[in-house]
Amino acid sequence: MVAYGAEQRIRVPALRAGWLTQTFVHWAYPPEAVQALLPDELVVDEYEGAAWVGLTPFVMADVRPSVVPAALPGPPTFAETNLRTYVRHRGGRDGLWFLSLEVACPLMLGARAIGAPYHAGTLRVARDAGTVVYEGSRWSGRASYRLVVRPGDPVRPTERDVWLTSRWRAYTRRLGRLWQTPVEHEPWPMARASVDVLEETLTAAAGLPPPEGRPVVHFSEGVRHVRLGVSRPYAP
């Protein structure tokens, strides 16, 4: 079972941020379709016999290195959208594997140094008449998305909800090595959500077949105390 609260304390974070106005759209996939996109060190983490792929647009806020006081001006707030799946190292530790990362702030492209698949693009997050609108298009290539969700009532997360949203490390691969980046934040406040519009080509660009069936959708106003640890080569 994945821990609802952070499973480690990051005493000296490399980066602090808030992840706000976040929607989680999850599709179930055949495990073999996702496994084909993973490095050899990682295996699909399954829930009820399925792999899961999440489209997660949100707003990055108050991003700053830990050595920069919060009172000082930092980078502007910007939109980001992740296409991710859930994995486990063959040594046992679970985590995230990003299939793509769309971002409106080119400074984030520096994370490509450890293999994070960032793509610069034009992204937008807006609220309109009870809905939240997310739009984005990659500057290079044709990958794009448009998602309009209607947040509903707060919910107490189920076991599956926690499994899908509470992961405490991300894996990347660069120069023949697997890297891990730990993360710590408060539990997500979750709400029901319904989809008014969902158009995307990110799954196809990542090499996945088209999603099938109705997605599992949640909305969160977000978490404001995100602490990202230093990325290091993986060690069991």
Residue, then its C-alpha position, 0 to 999 in steps of 0.5 A: m500500500v502506498a503511503y498517504g503522507a510523505e514517506q520521508r522527511i527531506r531536511v535539506p530540499a533542493l527546491r521548494a514550490g507549490w503545486l496548485t489547481q491540479t487535476f488528475v485524469h487517469w486511464a487504465y492500460p494493459p501493463e504490457a503497453v506501458q512496460a514497453l516504454l520503461p527502462d529495464e530497471l523499472v517494472v509497471d506498478e499495477y493496481e487491480g491488474a492494470a497499469w495506470v497513466g495520468l494526465t496531471p495539469f497544474v500551476m507551479a507557484d513560489v518556485r525557489p531554491s531552498v537557499v532563497p528566502a520566501a520573502l524575496p521575489g522568485p520566478p513567475t508562476f507558470a503552468e505545467t502538465n505531466l503525463r506519468t505512470y506508476v512504477r516500481h524498481r526491481g529492487g522494490r521502491d515505488g515511484l513515478w515515471f514521467l512519459s512527458l513534461e510540458v512546461a511554460c517556463p523554459l528554465m525548467l528544461g535544465a532538468r533534462a540533465i538528469g533525463a526529465p523529459y521536459h518540453a517547452g510550450t505554450l500553456r494556460v490554466a484559467r477558471d471560467a463559470g465553475t470550470v477549470v480550463y487547461e490548454g497547452s501545445r508543445w513548441s516542437g512537434r504537434a503534441s497538445y491538449r485541451l481539458v475542461v473540468r468541473p470540480g465537485d464536492p470534496v471527497r475522502p480519498t479511497e485506497r485507489d485514489v491514494w495509490l494514484t496520487s501519493r508517490w514520493r520519488a520520481y525516476t529518470r534515466r540519463l547517460g546509462r544511469l537511473w536517477q531518483t528525486p525524492v519529494e515531500h508534501e502534505p496530503w492532497p485535498m481531493a474533490r470529485a470532478s467531471v470532464d466537459v472537454l478532453e482532447e489530447t495527443l500527449t499519449a500518442a506522442a509518448g508511444l501509447p495506444p489511445p486511452e479506452g474507457r472513462p477516465v478516473v478524474h479528481f481535482s485538488e486546489g493543491v499543496r503549498h509546501v512541496r520540498l524536492g530533494v537532490s536528484r541522485p543516481y539510484a541506490p537501493 
